[in-house]
Each structure stands twice: as C-alpha cells, then as structure tokens.
Amino acid sequence: MRALLVRNEGSGSARDADPEAVLVEHGFAVTTVDVETAVALGSGDDAATRHPGIDRVVVAGGDGSIGCAARVAVRLGVPLGVVPAGTANDFARAVDLPDDLDAACTLAATGARTREVDLGDLDGRPFVNVASMGLSPAAAEHAERLKGGLRSLAYPVGAILAAARARPISVVVSVDGAPAWSGRALQVIIANSGSFGGWADIDHAHEDDRQLDVVVVPAGRDRRKLVFDAASLHSGELARREGVHHFRSARFEIELRRPPRIVIDGELVELRQRRIVASVDPRPLRLVVE
C-alpha cells in the first residue's frame, strides 16, 4: 500500500504529530510532500502520473491544508485521512473527527470506512469549510496577531475588533445565473461545512448535501443587532436573523466593486478579479471516518 502524506509544518500543532511513522507501522510506503506541492498537484491533471499507485492521501495541518489535500485525493480517486493539526480545526469539529493527534494518526492510517463529503471550489481554490469577505479579512488579521497567546479564542476576539472598524463592501450575489441580492454588505459568507473561526457555525450548511449556503449581512444594521448577529454565529443561527439574507445552491456568482480580500478556510487571500464563482466540486471527497 502507498500513501501520499501532505504535511504543513507551519500549522499549529503539526510538529507534535508523526503520521508518517504510524502509516509505516501499518504497512504503507509513504511519500511526503508540502502544501505547495499539493496545491500544484491539485491544480493539474498529472497527479496520478506523478504519484502512481497511491491508495490513500493523508494530511497533517490546518483547514487550509485539508482543502488542498482533499483536491489531490479527489483527483486521485482515493480516500483522505485527516490529522487536524491547525489552530481551530473547524473541519474536524464539523465532521466529528478526533482532535487527539495520536487517535487521528491511527484513524488516518487504519480507518476502513469512508463517507462522502463535499468539496467547495472558489475560482479554482478548494475549501472545506467557509470562504468569507467583508469583516472576515480584518478579523483574520487581528486573530493572527493574537493566536500565540489566545489560541482559538483569537478568532472571536479578532471578530469583535474588526466589527468596531467595519467597512461595507458593494456586492451582487447571483444564484444559478440570476441576480438574487445586491447592495452594501458587512459580511458575505459562502459555507460548505459552515464551521469557521474555532467558534462559529452556519447551521443551515451541511458538508454532504451537494449545496453551498451564502449568507449576506447587509450594511446599515443597528449596532445592537450586530451584537446579536455575532452571538448568533456561535449558536449557528445567523442565517435566521431578521434582515439577514440566505441562499442555497450548488453554484453562485459574486460581483464586487473592487477585487476582494477573502478568507478561505482561515487563510487570507487577496483576489485580483471582481467577479468570483463558488461551486461544489462534482466529485465528492471520500473521507476516512472509522
């Protein structure tokens, strides 16, 4: 048996895990690559040629690394084992994977049962949880500075700091080619699993329903409503809030006045285009779960 191990040494607790040793112990010949190599493999059509005979992809890293490895697994047509070694580990929380590193390594190497989950795509960038714009980039920047001391608490604290200086974005959301909402928004969330930030959820979103959920928080809301909006993220009920807009589809188009800064599975990305397309990959991901 052969395993391709995608390892992100820069992720929160990746250096505390040794999935390669566990894989070898259970009979795998292991090829280890970094996340940049996984991105290239997932973007091209030659993954099977460059790494023939792979039986399983395993990833040790945060949610951004999981998305990259998931695309490789989908292209190879093999299961993905996940060792959640990031700061928040939202994907593991969403799909009930063990957060203990030793248990996760063992499951990734020995698990025989898989379940199909969706893989989101944002203009060629894979994501497993959430892509969001508006408040999120500023919140992510604050959280990055706070991670060392606050760990997962850095995300809600970062969100509070960002909300104090919120700048709306001008956006048009189209569903299946037809305009569905336009205006100025504080936050636009594109959700696959719906879990993000180590504490927040969009509970309408499910990682295996072949749909994405888009939630728009319009600008001009009363500050008291914003406080309750933030609280509803923790309870998962933001999409139900009065004045908040919610759409479900397998494909969205989003147009903005200027190229957005966007957080994709916890990673801050600056796009160059004003029009972005979010969709569900037609090929589901087979995730090792037991």
C-alpha positions as CSV (number, residue, x, y, z in Angstrom):
1,M,0.0,0.0,0.0
2,R,1.1,3.5,-0.8
3,A,0.2,6.8,1.0
4,L,0.8,10.4,-0.1
5,L,1.3,12.5,3.1
6,V,0.6,16.2,2.8
7,R,2.3,17.9,5.8
8,N,2.2,21.6,6.8
9,E,4.9,22.1,9.3
10,G,3.7,25.6,9.9
11,S,0.3,24.6,11.2
12,G,-0.5,25.0,14.9
13,S,0.5,21.5,16.3
14,A,1.8,19.8,13.2
15,R,5.2,19.2,14.7
16,D,3.6,17.3,17.6
17,A,2.1,14.7,15.2
18,D,4.0,11.9,13.4
19,P,1.6,10.4,10.9
20,E,4.4,9.1,8.7
21,A,5.6,6.7,11.5
22,V,2.0,5.5,12.1
23,L,1.5,4.9,8.4
24,V,4.7,3.0,8.0
25,E,3.8,1.0,11.1
26,H,0.6,-0.1,9.4
27,G,2.3,-1.2,6.2
28,F,2.2,2.0,4.0
29,A,5.1,3.2,1.9
30,V,4.9,6.9,2.4
31,T,5.7,9.8,0.1
32,T,5.7,13.2,1.9
33,V,5.0,16.5,0.2
34,D,4.5,20.0,1.4
35,V,1.3,22.1,0.9
36,E,2.8,24.0,-2.1
37,T,3.4,20.7,-3.9
38,A,-0.1,19.6,-3.0
39,V,-1.6,22.8,-4.5
40,A,0.3,22.1,-7.7
41,L,-0.9,18.5,-7.8
42,G,-4.5,19.5,-7.2
43,S,-4.4,22.2,-9.9
44,G,-3.0,20.0,-12.7
45,D,-4.1,16.8,-14.4
46,D,-1.0,14.8,-13.8
47,A,-1.4,13.8,-10.1
48,A,-1.8,10.2,-10.9
49,T,1.2,10.3,-13.3
50,R,3.5,12.0,-10.8
51,H,2.4,9.7,-7.9
52,P,1.1,6.4,-9.4
53,G,-0.4,3.7,-7.3
54,I,-1.4,5.9,-4.3
55,D,-4.0,4.2,-2.1
56,R,-4.6,7.0,0.4
57,V,-3.9,10.6,0.9
58,V,-3.3,11.8,4.5
59,V,-3.0,15.4,5.5
60,A,-1.5,16.8,8.7
61,G,-2.3,20.5,9.0
62,G,-5.0,23.1,9.4
63,D,-8.2,23.6,7.4
64,G,-6.4,25.3,4.5
65,S,-4.1,22.4,4.1
66,I,-7.0,20.0,4.3
67,G,-8.7,21.6,1.4
68,C,-5.5,21.4,-0.8
69,A,-5.0,17.7,0.1
70,A,-8.7,17.0,-0.4
71,R,-8.5,18.1,-4.0
72,V,-5.5,15.8,-4.6
73,A,-7.5,12.9,-3.1
74,V,-10.4,13.7,-5.3
75,R,-8.2,13.8,-8.4
76,L,-6.6,10.5,-7.5
77,G,-9.9,8.9,-6.6
78,V,-8.7,7.7,-3.2
79,P,-9.8,8.3,0.4
80,L,-8.4,11.2,2.5
81,G,-7.3,10.7,6.1
82,V,-7.1,13.8,8.2
83,V,-4.8,14.7,11.1
84,P,-6.2,18.0,12.4
85,A,-3.1,20.0,13.4
86,G,-4.2,23.6,13.0
87,T,-5.3,26.2,15.4
88,A,-9.1,25.9,15.2
89,N,-9.5,22.6,13.4
90,D,-13.0,23.6,12.3
91,F,-13.4,20.8,9.7
92,A,-12.6,18.1,12.2
93,R,-15.2,19.6,14.5
94,A,-17.8,19.7,11.7
95,V,-17.4,16.0,10.7
96,D,-16.6,14.6,14.2
97,L,-13.1,13.6,13.6
98,P,-10.9,13.0,16.7
99,D,-9.0,16.1,17.9
100,D,-6.4,14.0,19.7
101,L,-3.4,13.8,17.4
102,D,-2.4,10.2,18.2
103,A,-6.0,9.0,17.7
104,A,-6.2,11.0,14.5
105,C,-3.0,9.5,13.1
106,T,-4.2,6.0,13.9
107,L,-7.6,6.6,12.2
108,A,-5.9,8.1,9.1
109,A,-3.8,5.0,8.8
110,T,-6.2,2.3,9.7
111,G,-9.7,3.6,9.0
112,A,-11.6,1.4,6.6
113,R,-14.9,3.2,6.4
114,T,-15.4,6.4,4.5
115,R,-18.2,8.9,4.0
116,E,-18.7,11.2,1.0
117,V,-18.4,14.9,1.8
118,D,-18.5,18.0,-0.5
119,L,-15.5,20.0,-1.6
120,G,-16.1,23.6,-2.3
121,D,-14.4,25.5,-5.1
122,L,-13.8,29.2,-5.3
123,D,-12.4,30.1,-8.7
124,G,-10.1,27.1,-8.6
125,R,-9.3,27.3,-4.9
126,P,-10.6,24.4,-2.9
127,F,-12.3,24.9,0.5
128,V,-13.9,22.5,3.0
129,N,-15.5,25.0,5.4
130,V,-16.1,28.6,4.6
131,A,-15.0,31.4,2.3
132,S,-16.0,34.9,3.6
133,M,-15.4,38.5,2.8
134,G,-16.2,41.8,4.5
135,L,-15.5,41.7,8.2
136,S,-13.6,38.4,8.0
137,P,-10.3,39.6,6.5
138,A,-9.9,42.2,9.2
139,A,-10.9,39.7,11.8
140,A,-8.4,37.2,10.5
141,E,-5.6,39.8,10.6
142,H,-6.4,40.6,14.3
143,A,-6.6,36.9,15.1
144,E,-3.3,36.1,13.5
145,R,-1.6,38.6,15.9
146,L,-3.4,37.1,18.8
147,K,-3.0,33.4,18.1
148,G,0.2,32.9,20.1
149,G,-1.5,33.9,23.4
150,L,-5.2,33.2,22.9
151,R,-5.1,30.2,20.6
152,S,-8.7,29.5,19.3
153,L,-10.0,32.4,21.3
154,A,-8.1,34.7,19.0
155,Y,-10.9,34.3,16.4
156,P,-13.9,35.7,18.3
157,V,-11.7,38.5,19.8
158,G,-10.5,39.3,16.3
159,A,-14.1,39.5,15.1
160,I,-15.0,42.0,17.8
161,L,-12.1,44.2,17.0
162,A,-12.9,44.1,13.2
163,A,-16.6,44.9,13.8
164,A,-15.5,48.2,15.5
165,R,-14.0,49.4,12.2
166,A,-16.3,47.7,9.7
167,R,-16.3,48.9,6.2
168,P,-19.1,47.7,3.9
169,I,-18.4,46.1,0.5
170,S,-20.6,46.6,-2.6
171,V,-21.7,43.2,-3.9
172,V,-24.1,41.4,-6.3
173,V,-25.0,37.8,-5.5
174,S,-26.3,35.7,-8.3
175,V,-27.8,32.2,-7.9
176,D,-27.7,29.9,-10.9
177,G,-27.1,32.9,-13.2
178,A,-29.9,35.1,-11.9
179,P,-29.3,38.1,-9.6
180,A,-30.6,37.3,-6.1
181,W,-29.3,40.2,-4.0
182,S,-27.3,43.4,-4.4
183,G,-26.2,46.2,-2.1
184,R,-23.7,47.1,0.5
185,A,-22.8,44.3,2.9
186,L,-20.8,43.9,6.1
187,Q,-20.3,40.2,5.6
188,V,-20.7,37.7,2.9
189,I,-20.2,34.0,3.9
190,I,-20.0,31.1,1.5
191,A,-20.4,28.0,3.5
192,N,-19.7,24.3,2.8
193,S,-19.5,22.7,6.3
194,G,-20.4,26.0,7.9
195,S,-17.8,25.8,10.7
196,F,-15.2,28.5,11.0
197,G,-13.1,30.6,13.4
198,G,-13.0,27.9,16.1
199,W,-16.3,29.0,17.5
200,A,-18.8,30.0,14.7
201,D,-21.3,27.9,12.6
202,I,-23.8,28.3,9.9
203,D,-26.1,25.5,10.9
204,H,-28.0,25.5,7.6
205,A,-24.8,24.3,5.9
206,H,-24.1,20.6,5.7
207,E,-20.9,19.2,4.2
208,D,-22.6,16.4,2.4
209,D,-25.7,18.0,0.8
210,R,-24.2,18.9,-2.6
211,Q,-25.1,22.6,-1.8
212,L,-23.3,25.8,-0.7
213,D,-25.0,28.3,1.6
214,V,-24.4,32.0,1.1
215,V,-25.3,34.3,4.0
216,V,-25.3,38.1,3.5
217,V,-25.3,40.5,6.4
218,P,-26.3,43.9,4.9
219,A,-24.7,47.2,5.9
220,G,-26.6,49.8,7.9
221,R,-27.7,47.5,10.7
222,D,-28.2,48.9,14.1
223,R,-25.1,48.3,16.3
224,R,-27.3,46.4,18.8
225,K,-28.3,44.0,16.0
226,L,-24.7,43.4,15.2
227,V,-24.1,42.3,18.7
228,F,-26.8,39.7,18.4
229,D,-25.6,38.8,14.9
230,A,-22.2,37.9,16.4
231,A,-23.9,35.9,19.2
232,S,-25.9,34.0,16.6
233,L,-22.7,32.9,14.8
234,H,-21.8,31.0,17.9
235,S,-25.3,29.4,18.1
236,G,-25.4,28.8,14.3
237,E,-28.5,30.9,13.8
238,L,-27.1,33.8,11.8
239,A,-29.0,32.8,8.6
240,R,-32.3,33.0,10.5
241,R,-31.7,36.6,11.8
242,E,-34.2,39.2,10.7
243,G,-32.7,41.2,7.8
244,V,-30.0,38.7,7.0
245,H,-30.2,37.1,3.6
246,H,-29.7,33.3,3.0
247,F,-29.4,31.4,-0.3
248,R,-28.7,27.8,-1.2
249,S,-27.3,26.5,-4.5
250,A,-24.6,24.4,-6.0
251,R,-23.2,27.4,-7.8
252,F,-23.0,31.2,-7.0
253,E,-21.6,34.2,-8.8
254,I,-20.5,37.1,-6.8
255,E,-19.5,40.5,-8.3
256,L,-17.9,43.3,-6.3
257,R,-17.0,46.9,-6.9
258,R,-13.3,46.1,-6.4
259,P,-11.3,42.8,-6.1
260,P,-12.0,41.5,-2.6
261,R,-9.8,40.3,0.3
262,I,-11.3,37.0,1.3
263,V,-10.7,34.4,4.0
264,I,-10.7,30.8,2.7
265,D,-10.6,28.2,5.4
266,G,-8.8,30.5,7.7
267,E,-6.3,31.7,5.0
268,L,-6.3,35.3,3.9
269,V,-6.3,35.7,0.1
270,E,-6.3,38.9,-2.0
271,L,-8.0,38.2,-5.3
272,R,-7.3,40.2,-8.5
273,Q,-10.8,39.8,-10.1
274,R,-14.0,41.5,-9.2
275,R,-16.2,38.5,-10.2
276,I,-15.9,35.2,-8.4
277,V,-17.6,31.9,-8.8
278,A,-18.3,29.5,-6.0
279,S,-19.4,25.9,-6.6
280,V,-19.5,22.4,-5.3
281,D,-16.9,20.1,-6.9
282,P,-18.9,17.5,-8.9
283,R,-16.7,14.7,-7.5
284,P,-17.3,14.1,-3.8
285,L,-14.5,13.6,-1.4
286,R,-14.2,10.2,0.3
287,L,-13.2,11.0,3.9
288,V,-11.8,8.3,6.3
289,V,-14.1,8.3,9.3
290,E,-13.8,4.9,11.0
